[in-house]
Amino acid sequence: MMTERTSMDRTSHLYPQTTRRVLILMAHTGGGHLRAAQAIAEALHRRHGDTVSTQVVDVLGQYAPFPFNHLDHIYPWWIKHAVAAWRWGYRLTDSPTRAMALLRLFWPLVWPRARSLVHRYPADVIVSAHPLSNHYLVWTLNRLGRTVPFATLVTDPVSVHPFWLTPGVTRCLVGSAQARRKALACGLVSDQIQVTGLPIDPLFVDGLTDRISARVALGWPLDMPTVLLLGGGEGMGQLYQIARAIDAACQEIQLAVVAGRNRPLRARLKATPWQRPTHVYGFVSQMSRLMSAADLIVTKAGPGTIHEAFIAGRPLILTGAIPGQEYGNVHLVVKGGAGAWAPTPLEAATLVARWTGPERKILSHMATRARALAHPHAAADAADEIWRLANPTI
């Protein structure tokens, strides 16, 4: 169904003549699509106020045929229990020809629903922040004879699947030069592609502060090296095992563990006797404060978390990556000198013990490298391009 209305989803049924209507499509298959959609909506409203109206719609949950309308539940299960099948499927379809053939197979089922979406939400520009809506919406607009500008906002900044890359779009907003090269290889032309970086919500950037202020606000000890453990919004991966390994291997540190929506994990973490000061959280809305308070972040290779850490200037230890789309994120962090890859709890704990102990100076170097990789204005840059599409006379 449609996402809840927030300050970033400002809509009205009666638009002034000067209001530009921006339809943003996302899905709850992982948190990154919604976060990118919200970042763009917030940036648009900050820059254009009441002259823009944004509508954020769950395109799969509300308009996809079965079983794709249940991908918000299927996707986490698939990644957790059948990751080898995901890897195989990603590789099999990582070709423009094969991806197109698969999309064409489902087109007869998608067409009536996509047509209904276009009729229900008249817009001056449509923005897609999910790979499964791009080709279908472009085909729908063409079939209906609509000339609405269509922009793809690619939320995988490095490793981009062909599902994202539709030659018929007006604009394709990508996160890196590598993604741009993939778009060109999939048939887009140079003028269609703009490298903006991955949009991060301006509210996150606003919330960043110094370590001491953040720790005071959180009620944490002020003078201990602090490690923040994240598993995405769903608390995925070996978060518990990693936390236990770090607790056992390290001296004189404190831990903060975010279990996200994973309530059983949060309960298990809270029930565990810890040797080090340990702060356990569920789903949080103040990630900027947690990152500000931390010295080091241990997480899976989700693009949103990585780019938030870049903006916060925090080193990363990456403990897991979804095959295909997240492998490029690992390469970006490691090659960029902003962190390391440690796919087992023991490897992660060993690195934490070194970097918060005898090799603590490396954290400052990696923090500098992280900031060099940041794109704090990506949301504004993408919003500006979307605004230009909605106002072709500008």
C-alpha positions in Angstrom: 0.0 0.0 0.0 1.0 3.7 -0.2 3.7 4.8 2.3 2.6 6.8 5.3 2.4 10.5 4.7 5.2 12.4 6.4 6.8 15.8 6.1 8.5 14.4 3.1 5.3 13.3 1.4 3.3 16.5 1.0 0.4 16.1 -1.3 -2.9 17.8 -2.0 -5.8 17.0 -4.3 -6.1 20.7 -5.3 -2.8 21.9 -6.8 -2.1 25.6 -7.6 -1.3 26.1 -11.2 2.4 26.7 -10.3 2.7 23.5 -8.3 4.8 20.7 -9.9 3.7 17.2 -9.1 6.5 14.6 -8.6 5.6 10.9 -8.4 8.3 8.9 -6.7 8.1 5.1 -7.0 9.8 2.8 -4.5 9.3 -0.6 -2.8 10.0 -2.1 0.7 12.5 -4.7 -0.6 15.2 -3.5 1.7 15.3 -0.1 3.2 17.4 1.7 0.6 14.6 2.4 -1.9 12.4 4.1 0.6 15.3 6.1 2.1 16.4 7.4 -1.4 12.8 8.3 -2.2 12.4 10.2 1.1 15.8 11.9 0.5 14.7 13.2 -2.9 11.3 14.3 -1.5 12.9 16.2 1.4 15.4 17.9 -0.9 12.7 19.0 -3.4 10.6 20.5 -0.6 13.6 22.3 0.9 14.5 23.9 -2.4 11.0 24.6 -3.8 8.6 24.6 -0.8 4.9 24.7 -1.7 5.6 24.9 -5.4 6.3 21.1 -5.5 4.1 18.3 -4.4 5.6 14.8 -3.9 3.8 11.5 -3.7 5.8 8.4 -2.6 4.2 5.2 -3.8 5.0 1.6 -3.0 4.9 0.4 -6.6 5.3 -3.3 -5.9 3.1 -3.6 -2.9 0.3 -1.6 -4.5 0.5 -2.3 -8.2 2.6 -5.4 -9.0 0.9 -8.7 -9.8 1.4 -11.8 -7.6 4.0 -12.8 -6.3 5.9 -9.5 -6.9 3.4 -7.7 -4.6 4.8 -9.7 -1.7 8.5 -9.2 -2.4 8.7 -7.1 0.7 8.3 -10.4 2.7 9.9 -12.7 0.1 13.1 -10.7 -0.4 14.5 -10.8 3.3 13.6 -14.6 3.5 15.4 -15.2 0.1 18.5 -13.4 1.2 18.6 -15.1 4.5 17.7 -18.7 3.6 18.5 -19.0 -0.2 21.3 -16.6 -0.9 22.9 -19.1 -3.4 19.7 -19.0 -5.5 19.8 -15.2 -5.4 23.4 -15.2 -6.6 22.5 -17.6 -9.4 19.5 -15.5 -10.4 21.4 -12.3 -10.4 24.2 -13.7 -12.6 21.7 -15.2 -15.0 19.9 -12.0 -15.6 22.9 -9.7 -15.5 22.7 -9.1 -19.2 20.5 -6.6 -21.1 19.2 -9.3 -23.5 18.3 -11.8 -20.8 16.9 -9.1 -18.5 14.7 -7.7 -21.3 13.4 -11.2 -22.1 12.4 -11.8 -18.5 10.7 -8.5 -18.2 8.8 -9.0 -21.5 7.5 -12.3 -20.1 5.6 -10.6 -17.3 4.5 -7.5 -19.3 1.0 -8.7 -20.0 0.4 -9.1 -16.3 2.0 -5.8 -15.4 0.4 -3.6 -18.1 -3.1 -3.1 -16.6 -1.7 -2.3 -13.2 0.9 0.1 -14.5 -1.8 1.8 -16.6 -3.9 2.2 -13.4 -0.9 3.7 -11.6 -0.4 6.3 -14.3 -4.1 7.2 -14.4 -4.3 7.5 -10.6 -1.3 9.7 -10.1 -1.0 12.5 -12.8 2.5 13.9 -12.6 4.8 16.4 -14.2 7.7 14.0 -13.7 7.9 10.4 -12.5 11.0 9.1 -10.6 11.6 5.4 -10.1 13.8 4.3 -7.1 13.3 0.6 -7.8 14.7 -1.6 -10.6 11.5 -3.5 -11.3 9.4 -0.4 -12.2 11.6 1.3 -14.8 11.1 -0.6 -18.1 7.4 -1.2 -17.3 6.6 2.4 -16.6 8.4 3.6 -19.7 6.6 1.0 -21.8 3.3 2.1 -20.2 3.8 5.8 -20.9 4.7 5.0 -24.5 1.7 2.8 -25.0 -0.6 5.5 -23.5 1.0 8.2 -25.6 2.1 10.2 -22.6 5.2 12.5 -22.7 5.8 12.7 -19.0 9.5 12.9 -18.2 10.7 9.8 -16.5 13.9 9.6 -14.3 15.5 6.5 -12.8 17.2 7.0 -9.4 19.6 4.1 -9.1 20.1 3.1 -5.5 22.9 0.6 -6.1 25.7 3.1 -6.5 28.4 0.8 -8.0 27.1 -2.7 -9.1 24.0 -1.9 -11.3 21.7 -4.6 -12.6 20.3 -4.2 -16.2 16.8 -4.0 -14.6 17.7 -0.5 -13.6 18.9 0.7 -17.0 16.1 1.5 -19.4 17.2 3.2 -22.7 13.8 5.0 -22.9 14.2 7.1 -19.8 14.5 10.8 -19.9 17.3 10.8 -17.2 19.2 8.1 -15.3 20.7 9.3 -12.0 23.6 7.1 -10.9 26.0 7.0 -8.0 29.4 6.5 -9.6 31.5 6.5 -12.8 31.3 2.7 -12.7 27.5 2.8 -12.8 27.7 5.3 -15.7 29.8 2.9 -17.7 27.3 0.1 -17.1 24.5 2.4 -18.2 26.3 3.1 -21.5 26.9 -0.6 -22.0 23.1 -1.2 -21.6 22.2 1.2 -24.4 21.7 4.6 -22.7 23.5 7.5 -24.2 25.7 10.0 -22.4 23.2 12.8 -22.3 20.7 10.6 -20.4 23.1 9.8 -17.6 24.0 12.1 -14.7 26.4 11.0 -11.9 25.0 12.5 -8.6 26.2 10.1 -6.0 23.7 8.2 -3.8 21.1 10.6 -2.3 21.2 10.7 1.5 18.3 12.4 3.4 19.2 16.0 4.2 17.7 15.3 7.7 20.6 12.8 8.3 23.2 15.4 7.3 21.5 18.0 9.6 21.6 15.6 12.5 25.4 15.0 12.5 27.3 16.5 15.4 30.5 16.0 17.3 31.2 12.8 19.3 31.0 14.3 22.7 27.7 16.0 22.1 26.2 12.9 20.6 27.3 10.7 23.5 26.0 13.1 26.0 22.6 13.1 24.3 22.6 9.2 24.1 23.8 8.8 27.7 26.9 6.9 26.7 30.3 7.0 28.5 32.4 9.8 26.9 35.9 8.4 26.9 35.7 4.9 25.5 36.3 3.8 21.9 32.8 3.1 20.6 31.8 0.5 18.0 28.4 0.7 16.2 27.0 -2.5 14.9 24.3 -2.4 12.2 22.4 -5.0 10.3 20.1 -2.8 8.2 16.5 -2.1 8.9 15.7 -5.8 9.2 18.6 -6.7 11.5 20.1 -9.1 8.9 23.3 -11.1 9.0 25.3 -12.5 11.9 24.8 -9.4 14.1 24.5 -11.3 17.4 27.6 -13.5 16.7 29.6 -10.5 15.6 28.7 -8.6 18.8 29.6 -11.5 21.0 32.9 -12.0 19.2 33.8 -8.3 19.6 32.7 -8.3 23.3 35.1 -11.2 23.9 38.0 -10.0 21.9 38.2 -6.3 22.9 39.2 -4.4 26.0 38.0 -0.9 27.1 35.4 -0.4 24.4 31.7 0.1 24.4 29.2 -1.4 21.9 26.0 -0.1 20.3 24.0 -2.7 18.5 21.0 -1.8 16.3 18.7 -4.7 15.7 16.3 -2.8 13.5 12.8 -4.4 13.1 14.2 -7.8 14.2 12.4 -8.0 17.6 13.7 -11.5 18.5 17.2 -10.4 17.9 16.7 -7.3 20.0 15.3 -9.4 22.9 18.2 -11.8 22.6 20.7 -9.0 22.7 19.1 -7.4 25.7 19.0 -10.7 27.6 22.7 -11.4 27.0 25.2 -10.6 29.8 27.9 -8.4 28.2 31.5 -7.8 29.5 31.6 -4.4 27.9 29.1 -1.5 28.1 26.6 -2.4 25.5 23.6 -0.3 24.2 20.9 -2.2 22.3 18.4 -0.5 20.0 15.6 -1.5 17.8 14.6 0.4 14.7 16.0 3.9 15.0 15.2 7.2 13.4 18.3 9.1 14.7 21.0 7.2 12.9 23.0 10.4 12.5 23.4 10.7 16.2 24.5 7.1 16.6 27.1 7.5 13.8 28.3 10.8 15.3 28.9 9.1 18.6 30.8 6.1 17.1 34.4 5.7 16.3 33.9 2.7 14.0 31.0 1.1 12.2 30.6 -2.6 11.7 27.8 -3.4 9.1 26.8 -5.3 6.1 27.5 -3.6 2.7 24.2 -1.8 2.3 24.7 1.3 0.1 22.7 3.7 2.3 24.6 2.9 5.5 27.9 3.0 3.7 27.3 6.5 2.2 25.9 7.8 5.5 29.1 6.6 7.1 31.1 8.4 4.4 29.3 11.7 5.2 29.8 11.2 8.9 33.5 10.4 8.4 33.4 7.0 10.1 35.6 4.0 9.1 33.8 0.8 8.2 34.2 -3.0 8.7 32.0 -4.8 6.2 30.8 -8.2 7.4 28.5 -9.3 4.6 27.3 -8.4 1.1 24.3 -9.5 -0.9 25.6 -11.2 -4.0 25.6 -9.0 -7.1 24.4 -5.6 -6.1 26.5 -5.1 -3.0 29.8 -6.5 -4.1 30.7 -3.2 -5.7 30.1 -1.4 -2.4 32.7 -3.6 -0.7 35.2 -2.8 -3.5 34.4 1.0 -3.1 35.1 0.9 0.7 38.2 -1.2 0.6 39.8 0.4 -2.5 39.0 3.8 -1.2 40.8 3.2 2.1 37.7 3.8 4.2 37.5 0.3 5.7 38.0 -3.4 5.4 36.2 -6.6 4.5 35.8 -9.1 7.4 33.2 -11.8 6.5 33.3 -13.8 9.7 32.7 -12.8 13.3 36.2 -13.7 14.3 37.8 -11.6 11.5 35.6 -8.7 12.4 36.4 -8.9 16.1 40.1 -9.2 15.4 40.1 -6.0 13.3 38.1 -4.2 16.0 40.5 -5.2 18.6 43.5 -4.0 16.6 41.9 -0.7 15.5 40.6 0.2 18.9 43.8 -0.9 20.5 47.4 -0.9 19.3 46.5 0.4 15.8 44.1 3.1 16.8 45.8 5.7 14.6 44.4 3.9 11.5 40.9 5.1 12.4 41.8 8.7 11.8 43.3 7.9 8.4 40.3 5.9 7.4 37.9 8.6 8.6 39.7 11.0 6.3 39.4 8.6 3.4 35.7 8.1 4.2 35.0 11.8 4.0 36.8 12.0 0.6 34.3 9.4 -0.7 31.2 11.3 0.6 28.6 13.0 -1.6 26.7 15.1 1.0 24.9 17.1 -1.7 23.8 14.2 -3.8 20.1 14.5 -2.8 20.1 18.2 -3.7 21.9 17.5 -7.0 19.4 14.8 -8.0 16.4 17.0 -6.8 17.7 19.8 -9.0 17.8 17.6 -12.1 14.3 16.2 -11.3 13.0 19.8 -11.0 14.5 20.7 -14.3 12.6 17.8 -15.9 9.4 19.0 -14.3 10.0 22.5 -15.6 11.3 22.0 -19.2 11.1 25.8 -19.9 13.7 26.6 -17.2 
